[in-house]
Amino acid sequence: MRKALGAAELKKRITSGAALDAAKGQDTQNFTKVAGAKSAGSGDGSAAFAVTGRTEGDTTTVHGEVVRHGATVATYYSVSLAALAGRKDRYGVPAETVKAQAAVLRRS
């Protein structure tokens, strides 16, 4: 069983662009690039990132954002099916989505 990365080690790997491996059961994925990204800037704290990896021989990038609202942590992910099909596509986690969900969480 793999040891989970602590927050400091994960931040170090993200900022250095180091590769990460993810595994669950028999399914594994190798992330070859991790990069910080611009977050929507909502909540009490947030971090945005893009991870690039190989899946069944193809390279794909997943964009994500983690936002803390008090004791609640919300996660957002974005994958482009067009990019998976080989087309150039600009995408990420829409800031409008993150901000709309932040408004809902503030009301609850």
C-alpha positions in Angstrom: 0.0 0.0 0.0 1.3 3.5 -0.9 1.8 6.1 1.8 -0.4 9.2 1.3 1.4 12.4 0.5 1.3 15.1 3.2 0.2 18.6 2.2 3.8 20.0 2.3 5.1 17.2 0.0 2.1 17.6 -2.4 2.7 21.4 -2.6 6.4 20.8 -3.2 5.6 18.4 -6.1 3.0 20.7 -7.6 5.3 23.8 -7.5 8.3 21.8 -8.9 6.3 20.1 -11.6 7.4 16.6 -10.4 5.5 13.5 -11.5 3.0 11.7 -9.3 1.6 8.2 -9.5 -2.0 7.5 -8.5 -3.3 4.0 -7.8 -6.5 2.3 -6.6 -6.7 -1.4 -6.8 -5.3 -2.5 -10.1 -5.9 0.8 -11.9 -2.9 3.1 -12.0 -2.2 6.4 -13.6 1.1 8.2 -14.0 0.9 12.0 -13.8 3.9 13.3 -15.7 3.3 17.0 -15.0 1.7 18.9 -12.2 1.3 22.7 -12.4 -0.3 25.4 -10.3 -3.1 27.3 -12.0 -5.1 30.5 -11.3 -7.9 29.9 -8.9 -11.2 31.7 -8.8 -10.2 33.2 -5.5 -13.3 32.3 -3.6 -13.7 30.8 -0.2 -11.4 31.0 2.8 -8.6 29.4 0.9 -8.2 27.8 -2.5 -5.7 26.1 -4.8 -6.0 25.4 -8.5 -3.9 23.0 -10.5 -3.5 21.1 -13.8 -2.2 17.5 -13.9 -1.1 15.9 -17.1 -0.8 12.1 -17.5 -1.0 9.2 -19.8 -4.2 7.1 -20.0 -4.2 4.1 -22.3 -1.4 5.6 -24.4 -2.9 9.1 -24.7 -1.8 12.2 -22.9 -4.6 14.1 -21.1 -4.8 17.1 -18.8 -7.2 17.4 -15.9 -7.8 20.8 -14.3 -8.9 21.0 -10.7 -9.6 23.5 -7.9 -10.0 22.9 -4.2 -11.8 25.6 -2.2 -12.3 25.7 1.6 -15.4 27.4 2.9 -15.2 27.2 6.7 -15.3 23.5 7.6 -16.5 22.6 4.0 -14.1 21.6 1.3 -15.4 21.7 -2.3 -13.5 20.2 -5.2 -14.0 20.9 -8.9 -12.5 19.1 -11.9 -12.6 19.7 -15.6 -11.7 17.3 -18.5 -12.1 18.1 -22.2 -13.5 15.2 -24.3 -12.4 17.2 -27.4 -8.9 17.2 -26.1 -9.1 13.5 -25.4 -10.1 13.1 -29.0 -6.9 14.9 -30.1 -8.4 18.3 -30.9 -6.8 21.5 -29.4 -9.1 22.8 -26.7 -8.7 25.5 -24.1 -10.5 24.6 -20.9 -10.3 24.7 -17.2 -12.5 24.9 -14.1 -14.9 27.8 -14.9 -14.6 30.6 -12.3 -18.3 31.3 -12.7 -19.1 27.7 -11.4 -16.8 28.0 -8.4 -18.2 31.5 -7.5 -21.8 30.3 -7.9 -21.2 27.3 -5.6 -19.5 29.6 -3.1 -22.6 31.7 -2.9 -24.7 28.6 -2.2 -22.3 27.5 0.5 -22.3 30.9 2.2 -26.1 30.6 2.5 -26.0 27.2 4.1 
